[in-house]
Amino acid sequence: MATIASRVQQATRADAITGRYDAWLLIGGLAMLAFGTVMVASASFPEAVSNGKSPFYFLSHHVVFLVGGMVLAWALMRTELKDIESWSKLLPLVCIALLLVVAVPGLGVTVKGARRWINLGITRFQPVEVVKLLMIVWLASYLVRFRDEVSGTWKAMLKAILVACVMGAILLVVQKDFGSTALLLAITAVMLVLGGVHMPRMLMPAILLMPALALMILMEPYRMKRLVSYLNPWEDPLGSGYQLTNALMAIGRGEFWGVGLGGSVQKLSYLPEAHTDFIMAVISEELGFVGVCAVIAMYMLVVGRAFVIGLKCVEMRRFFAGFCAFGIGTWIALQAFISIGVNLGLLPTKGLTLPFISYGGSSLLATCAALGLLLRVSYELTRAERQVAIRRGEVAATPQAPEVAIAMPSMNSVRTAADDARAAVTQNLGKLLRRGRSSGGQQRRRVEPTLGKERELDKVEHE
């Protein structure tokens, strides 16, 4: 029948529609990656030379990890979100296994008193960076599967918090990583609130966790020393406050326009971790206040687009995609805020890199993968918007230009046409159909009704 053929044609056209990657998100991400490569080249060469290596040692490694990150991003951009969601239930076990691998003798590597890396032979890998992304994907899936329970019951909310606390406990006990623990808990809390949990209900777990986190600070002397030096770094500028005081001097020296790219003095073996945790201080010295504002503007662009895309996904009831976008935007925003705050002396010193910009293979791979997943969300969002627009356009256009077909007499087809006509066409067209039905065995013209987008496939096959 012509009706079935037109509906199949309509479904085929809808399935053939492709999406579009968000241009602003792509531009912002690529701009930060390019800017980070330039700043790593500028900030790392004194460290490489002082260690007896090539001036471009860190830059070459950074470029290799950047290429690997872009391959991961491309792979995620080509992966359907439904496939990612189908495997998300197992991610908490994967995360716990990754965090515990560092404790395995021969695999775990201790650097500066912290056992946070896995020895892969050719390089070292920090699993917590991947755990952040996997945790976001699992939380997005969890909020979709238990959306009503999370917003209405304590049990579902506390289950998600408990999973985050277990990972945080492993980070604190095994890896001694307080900064990543706080970041994971903050991401979990924000995603739960965006997923429907009322803010007052989140206050009780937060209040209960605060004494535990404070106890973890008091139990480790180096954490107390960092907290004290943060409050007054100039009290011991050559000891516990050495890193922060040199960062503040670099920021002050940059003034408004900076001393010029490559002109930093503090990176010349004065400022520790100049190409990783404290790269923002080098940016401030070389590019000044203008450079700092440019960096913040790029983060605002990426994070803003992530939340806009997430809101549009939720409005279209694509909750998994929306929660993934919210989680990635929250992660980038919080980690960038903490890293910049540490460099400016607004927060205690923590070992968190500046996303997309700092040197660090694990961080660069994870953030590139997150960007690829976010671009995939934008692609599927625009694809869904186009499919809906085409369906609505066809439905709106059908009454104005009804399809006319010649059909042989058949009791089932006549009865179906008559029933559909009563609901979809005007009174005059209904009269026309009734006159055609009384014309015996002669061929007659039939006006097909409007194709509704809600019609199910099994109903089409029946007709």
C-alpha positions as CSV (number, residue, x, y, z in Angstrom):
1,M,0.0,0.0,0.0
2,A,1.1,3.6,-0.5
3,T,0.6,4.3,3.2
4,I,3.1,1.7,4.2
5,A,5.6,2.7,1.5
6,S,5.4,6.4,2.5
7,R,5.9,5.5,6.2
8,V,8.9,3.3,5.4
9,Q,10.3,6.1,3.3
10,Q,9.8,8.5,6.1
11,A,11.6,6.2,8.6
12,T,14.4,5.7,6.2
13,R,14.9,9.4,5.7
14,A,14.9,9.9,9.5
15,D,17.5,7.2,10.1
16,A,19.7,8.6,7.4
17,I,20.0,12.0,9.1
18,T,23.4,12.8,10.5
19,G,24.4,15.1,13.4
20,R,26.9,17.9,13.7
21,Y,29.7,18.4,16.2
22,D,29.4,21.5,18.2
23,A,31.7,24.0,16.5
24,W,32.4,26.2,19.6
25,L,33.2,23.2,21.7
26,L,35.6,21.9,19.2
27,I,37.3,25.3,18.7
28,G,37.6,25.8,22.5
29,G,39.1,22.4,23.1
30,L,41.6,22.6,20.2
31,A,42.6,26.1,21.2
32,M,43.4,25.0,24.8
33,L,45.3,21.9,23.5
34,A,47.4,24.1,21.1
35,F,48.0,26.7,23.8
36,G,49.0,24.1,26.3
37,T,51.6,22.7,23.8
38,V,53.1,26.1,23.4
39,M,53.3,26.7,27.2
40,V,54.7,23.3,28.0
41,A,57.4,23.9,25.5
42,S,58.2,27.3,27.2
43,A,57.9,26.1,30.8
44,S,59.6,22.7,30.5
45,F,63.0,23.2,28.8
46,P,64.9,24.5,31.9
47,E,63.7,21.4,33.8
48,A,64.8,19.1,31.0
49,V,68.2,20.8,30.6
50,S,68.9,20.7,34.4
51,N,68.2,16.9,34.3
52,G,70.7,16.4,31.5
53,K,68.1,15.8,28.8
54,S,67.2,17.4,25.5
55,P,65.5,20.8,25.8
56,F,62.6,19.3,23.9
57,Y,62.3,16.1,26.0
58,F,59.1,17.1,27.8
59,L,57.6,18.7,24.7
60,S,58.2,15.6,22.6
61,H,56.5,13.4,25.2
62,H,53.6,15.9,25.5
63,V,53.1,15.7,21.7
64,V,53.1,11.9,21.7
65,F,50.4,11.9,24.5
66,L,48.5,14.6,22.7
67,V,48.3,12.5,19.5
68,G,47.2,9.5,21.6
69,G,44.5,11.6,23.3
70,M,43.2,12.8,19.9
71,V,43.0,9.2,18.7
72,L,40.9,8.4,21.8
73,A,38.8,11.5,21.3
74,W,38.2,10.5,17.6
75,A,37.2,6.9,18.7
76,L,34.7,8.2,21.2
77,M,33.3,10.7,18.7
78,R,32.5,7.7,16.5
79,T,30.9,5.6,19.2
80,E,27.2,5.5,19.9
81,L,26.2,6.6,23.4
82,K,23.9,3.6,23.7
83,D,26.9,1.3,23.4
84,I,28.7,3.2,26.1
85,E,25.7,3.2,28.3
86,S,25.2,-0.6,27.9
87,W,28.6,-1.2,29.6
88,S,28.3,1.4,32.3
89,K,27.0,-0.9,35.0
90,L,30.4,-2.5,35.4
91,L,32.4,0.7,35.6
92,P,32.6,0.9,39.5
93,L,34.4,-2.4,39.6
94,V,36.7,-1.3,36.8
95,C,37.5,1.9,38.7
96,I,38.2,0.1,42.0
97,A,40.5,-2.4,40.2
98,L,42.4,0.5,38.5
99,L,42.9,2.3,41.8
100,L,44.1,-0.9,43.5
101,V,46.6,-1.9,40.8
102,V,49.1,0.7,42.0
103,A,49.5,-1.4,45.2
104,V,50.7,-4.4,43.2
105,P,54.4,-4.9,43.6
106,G,56.2,-4.4,40.3
107,L,53.4,-2.4,38.8
108,G,52.9,0.5,41.2
109,V,55.5,3.3,41.2
110,T,56.2,5.7,44.1
111,V,57.0,9.2,43.2
112,K,57.8,11.8,45.9
113,G,56.3,9.6,48.6
114,A,53.0,8.9,46.7
115,R,52.2,5.6,45.0
116,R,49.9,6.8,42.3
117,W,51.4,5.5,39.0
118,I,51.5,2.3,37.1
119,N,54.7,1.3,35.3
120,L,53.8,0.4,31.7
121,G,57.4,0.0,30.7
122,I,57.7,2.8,28.1
123,T,55.9,5.3,30.4
124,R,54.0,5.7,33.6
125,F,50.2,6.0,33.9
126,Q,48.1,7.5,36.6
127,P,44.8,5.6,36.8
128,V,42.9,8.1,38.8
129,E,42.6,10.4,35.7
130,V,40.7,7.7,33.8
131,V,38.7,6.9,36.9
132,K,37.3,10.4,37.0
133,L,35.8,10.0,33.5
134,L,34.6,6.5,34.1
135,M,32.9,7.6,37.3
136,I,31.1,10.3,35.4
137,V,29.8,7.8,32.9
138,W,28.6,5.5,35.6
139,L,26.9,8.2,37.5
140,A,25.1,9.4,34.3
141,S,23.8,5.8,33.8
142,Y,22.9,5.4,37.4
143,L,20.9,8.6,37.4
144,V,19.0,7.5,34.3
145,R,18.2,4.0,35.7
146,F,17.2,5.3,39.2
147,R,16.0,8.8,38.4
148,D,12.8,8.6,40.4
149,E,14.4,6.8,43.3
150,V,17.3,9.2,43.5
151,S,15.1,12.2,43.7
152,G,12.6,10.6,46.1
153,T,14.5,8.2,48.4
154,W,17.5,8.3,50.6
155,K,18.7,4.8,49.7
156,A,19.4,5.5,46.0
157,M,21.2,8.8,46.8
158,L,23.4,7.2,49.5
159,K,24.3,4.3,47.2
160,A,25.9,6.7,44.7
161,I,27.7,8.6,47.5
162,L,28.9,5.3,49.0
163,V,30.5,4.2,45.7
164,A,32.3,7.6,45.6
165,C,33.4,7.2,49.3
166,V,34.8,3.8,48.6
167,M,36.9,5.1,45.8
168,G,37.9,8.1,47.9
169,A,39.0,5.8,50.7
170,I,41.2,3.8,48.3
171,L,42.7,7.1,47.0
172,L,43.5,8.3,50.6
173,V,44.8,5.0,52.0
174,V,46.7,3.5,49.0
175,Q,47.6,6.6,46.9
176,K,47.5,9.4,49.5
177,D,45.7,11.6,47.0
178,F,43.5,14.0,48.9
179,G,43.0,16.4,46.0
180,S,41.5,13.7,43.7
181,T,39.3,12.4,46.5
182,A,37.8,15.8,47.1
183,L,37.3,16.3,43.4
184,L,35.5,12.9,43.0
185,L,33.2,13.7,45.9
186,A,32.4,17.1,44.6
187,I,31.6,15.8,41.1
188,T,29.3,13.2,42.6
189,A,27.5,15.8,44.7
190,V,27.0,18.2,41.8
191,M,25.7,15.4,39.5
192,L,23.3,14.1,42.1
193,V,21.9,17.6,42.5
194,L,21.5,18.1,38.8
195,G,20.0,14.6,38.6
196,G,17.1,15.6,40.9
197,V,18.3,15.3,44.5
198,H,17.2,18.2,46.6
199,M,19.9,20.4,48.1
200,P,18.7,20.1,51.7
201,R,19.0,16.3,51.4
202,M,22.6,16.6,50.3
203,L,23.6,18.7,53.3
204,M,23.5,15.8,55.8
205,P,26.0,13.5,53.9
206,A,28.2,16.6,53.3
207,I,28.2,17.6,57.0
208,L,29.1,14.0,58.0
209,L,32.0,13.8,55.5
210,M,33.6,17.1,56.6
211,P,34.9,15.8,60.0
212,A,36.3,12.7,58.2
213,L,38.1,14.8,55.6
214,A,39.5,17.1,58.4
215,L,40.7,14.0,60.2
216,M,42.6,12.9,57.1
217,I,44.3,16.2,57.0
218,L,45.3,16.1,60.6
219,M,46.6,12.5,60.3
220,E,49.2,13.4,57.7
221,P,51.9,16.0,58.8
222,Y,52.7,17.1,55.2
223,R,49.0,18.0,54.7
224,M,49.0,20.1,57.8
225,K,52.3,21.7,56.6
226,R,50.6,22.6,53.3
227,L,47.6,24.1,55.0
228,V,49.8,26.2,57.4
229,S,52.0,27.4,54.5
230,Y,49.0,28.3,52.5
231,L,47.7,30.6,55.2
232,N,51.1,32.4,55.5
233,P,53.6,31.3,52.8
234,W,56.1,34.1,53.7
235,E,56.6,32.7,57.2
236,D,58.9,30.0,55.7
237,P,59.7,31.1,52.1
238,L,62.6,28.7,51.8
239,G,60.8,25.8,53.3
240,S,57.2,24.8,53.3
241,G,56.2,28.1,51.5
242,Y,58.9,27.9,48.8
243,Q,56.7,26.7,46.0
244,L,53.8,29.1,46.6
245,T,56.1,32.2,47.2
246,N,57.8,31.6,43.9
247,A,54.5,31.2,42.2
248,L,53.3,34.5,43.6
249,M,56.5,36.2,42.5
250,A,56.0,34.9,39.0
251,I,52.4,36.2,39.0
252,G,53.4,39.6,40.3
253,R,56.2,40.0,37.8
254,G,53.9,39.4,34.9
255,E,51.8,42.5,35.6
256,F,49.3,43.3,32.8
257,W,50.9,42.3,29.6
258,G,53.6,39.9,30.9
259,V,57.3,39.7,30.2
260,G,56.8,37.9,26.9
261,L,56.6,34.3,25.8
262,G,59.7,32.4,26.9
263,G,60.9,35.3,29.2
264,S,59.9,33.8,32.6
265,V,62.7,33.8,35.2
266,Q,60.9,31.7,37.9
267,K,60.8,28.7,35.6
268,L,64.7,28.7,35.6
269,S,64.9,26.1,38.5
270,Y,63.2,28.5,41.0
271,L,59.6,27.3,40.6
272,P,59.1,23.5,41.1
273,E,56.7,21.7,38.8
274,A,56.6,24.7,36.5
275,H,55.4,22.7,33.5
276,T,52.8,20.6,35.4
277,D,50.9,21.8,38.6
278,F,52.2,25.4,38.5
279,I,52.1,26.1,34.8
280,M,49.5,28.8,35.4
281,A,52.2,30.8,37.3
282,V,54.4,30.7,34.2
283,I,51.5,31.8,32.0
284,S,50.9,34.7,34.4
285,E,54.5,35.8,34.2
286,E,55.0,35.5,30.5
287,L,51.5,36.6,29.3
288,G,50.4,38.7,32.2
289,F,46.8,39.4,33.3
290,V,45.7,39.3,29.6
291,G,47.0,35.7,29.3
292,V,45.2,34.6,32.5
293,C,41.9,36.1,31.3
294,A,42.3,34.3,27.9
295,V,42.8,31.0,29.7
296,I,39.8,31.5,31.9
297,A,37.7,32.6,28.8
298,M,38.6,29.3,27.0
299,Y,37.5,27.3,30.1
300,M,34.3,29.3,30.3
301,L,33.6,28.6,26.6
302,V,34.1,24.8,26.9
303,V,32.3,24.5,30.3
304,G,29.5,26.8,29.2
305,R,28.9,24.8,26.0
306,A,29.0,21.5,28.0
307,F,26.1,22.8,30.2
308,V,24.1,24.2,27.3
309,I,24.4,20.9,25.5
310,G,23.4,19.0,28.7
311,L,20.3,21.2,29.2
312,K,19.2,20.6,25.6
313,C,19.7,16.9,26.0
314,V,17.6,16.8,29.2
315,E,14.9,18.9,27.4
316,M,14.7,16.2,24.7
317,R,14.7,13.5,27.4
318,R,18.1,12.2,26.4
319,F,19.1,12.0,30.0
320,F,22.2,9.8,29.8
321,A,23.8,12.2,27.2
322,G,22.7,15.2,29.3
323,F,24.2,13.9,32.6
324,C,27.4,13.0,30.8
325,A,27.7,16.5,29.6
326,F,27.0,17.9,33.1
327,G,29.6,15.6,34.6
328,I,32.3,16.5,32.2
329,G,31.6,20.2,32.5
330,T,31.7,20.0,36.2
331,W,35.0,18.0,36.2
332,I,36.7,20.5,33.9
333,A,35.4,23.5,35.8
334,L,36.3,22.2,39.3
335,Q,39.8,21.0,38.4
336,A,40.6,24.2,36.5
337,F,39.3,26.3,39.5
338,I,41.4,24.3,42.0
339,S,44.5,24.4,39.8
340,I,44.3,28.2,39.2
341,G,43.3,28.8,42.8
342,V,46.4,26.9,44.0
343,N,48.7,29.0,41.7
344,L,47.2,32.2,43.0
345,G,47.4,31.2,46.6
346,L,43.7,31.1,47.1
347,L,43.7,27.3,47.9
348,P,46.2,25.0,49.6
349,T,48.7,23.3,47.4
350,K,47.3,20.2,45.7
351,G,48.7,18.0,42.9
352,L,46.1,18.7,40.3
353,T,47.0,19.6,36.7
354,L,45.4,22.3,34.6
355,P,43.1,20.4,32.2
356,F,44.2,20.4,28.5
357,I,47.2,22.6,29.3
358,S,49.6,21.1,31.9
359,Y,52.2,18.5,31.0
360,G,51.1,15.0,32.1
361,G,50.3,12.1,29.9
362,S,47.5,10.5,32.0
363,S,45.7,13.8,32.4
364,L,46.0,14.7,28.8
365,L,44.7,11.4,27.6
366,A,41.7,11.6,30.0
367,T,40.7,15.1,29.2
368,C,41.0,14.5,25.4
369,A,38.8,11.4,25.8
370,A,36.3,13.6,27.8
371,L,36.3,16.1,25.0
372,G,35.6,13.4,22.5
373,L,32.7,12.1,24.5
374,L,31.3,15.6,24.9
375,L,31.5,16.1,21.1
376,R,29.7,12.8,20.6
377,V,26.9,14.1,22.9
378,S,26.6,17.2,20.8
379,Y,26.5,15.1,17.6
380,E,23.7,12.9,18.8
381,L,21.8,15.9,20.1
382,T,21.8,17.7,16.7
383,R,21.0,14.4,15.0
384,A,17.9,14.0,17.2
385,E,16.9,17.6,16.7
386,R,17.1,17.2,12.9
387,Q,15.1,14.0,13.0
388,V,12.3,15.6,15.0
389,A,12.3,18.6,12.8
390,I,11.9,16.5,9.6
391,R,9.1,14.4,11.1
392,R,7.3,17.5,12.3
393,G,7.7,19.1,8.9
394,E,6.3,16.1,7.1
395,V,3.4,15.8,9.4
396,A,2.6,19.5,9.0
397,A,2.9,19.3,5.2
398,T,0.7,16.2,4.7
399,P,-2.8,17.9,5.1
400,Q,-1.8,20.7,2.7
401,A,-0.7,18.3,-0.1
402,P,-2.4,14.9,0.6
403,E,-1.1,11.9,-1.1
404,V,-3.5,10.4,-3.7
405,A,-3.3,6.7,-4.7
406,I,-5.3,4.2,-6.8
407,A,-6.3,1.1,-4.9
408,M,-8.3,-2.0,-5.8
409,P,-11.5,-2.6,-3.7
410,S,-10.7,-4.4,-0.5
411,M,-12.9,-4.5,2.6
412,N,-9.9,-4.2,5.0
413,S,-8.3,-1.3,3.1
414,V,-11.6,0.5,2.7
415,R,-12.4,0.1,6.4
416,T,-9.0,1.4,7.5
417,A,-9.1,4.3,5.1
418,A,-12.5,5.3,6.3
419,D,-11.5,5.1,10.0
420,D,-8.3,7.1,9.5
421,A,-10.1,9.6,7.3
422,R,-12.7,10.4,10.0
423,A,-9.9,11.4,12.5
424,A,-7.5,13.2,10.1
425,V,-9.4,15.0,7.3
426,T,-12.1,17.5,7.0
427,Q,-15.8,16.8,6.8
428,N,-15.9,17.4,3.0
429,L,-13.1,14.8,2.4
430,G,-15.1,12.4,4.6
431,K,-18.1,12.8,2.4
432,L,-16.0,12.2,-0.7
433,L,-14.7,8.9,0.8
434,R,-18.2,7.7,1.7
435,R,-19.4,8.4,-1.9
436,G,-16.5,6.5,-3.3
437,R,-17.2,3.5,-1.0
438,S,-20.7,3.2,-2.3
439,S,-19.6,2.9,-6.0
440,G,-19.4,-0.9,-6.0
441,G,-16.5,-2.7,-7.6
442,Q,-15.2,0.3,-9.5
443,Q,-11.8,1.7,-8.9
444,R,-11.9,4.9,-6.8
445,R,-9.6,7.6,-5.6
446,R,-8.6,7.6,-1.9
447,V,-7.0,10.4,0.1
448,E,-4.4,9.0,2.5
449,P,-4.5,10.4,6.0
450,T,-1.8,12.3,7.8
451,L,1.2,10.2,8.9
452,G,1.6,10.6,12.7
453,K,5.1,10.4,14.2
454,E,3.8,8.4,17.1
455,R,2.4,5.5,15.0
456,E,4.2,2.2,16.0
457,L,5.9,-0.1,13.6
458,D,3.7,-3.1,14.4
459,K,0.6,-1.1,13.4
460,V,2.2,-0.2,10.1
461,E,2.9,-3.9,9.4
462,H,-0.7,-4.8,10.3
463,E,-2.0,-2.4,7.7
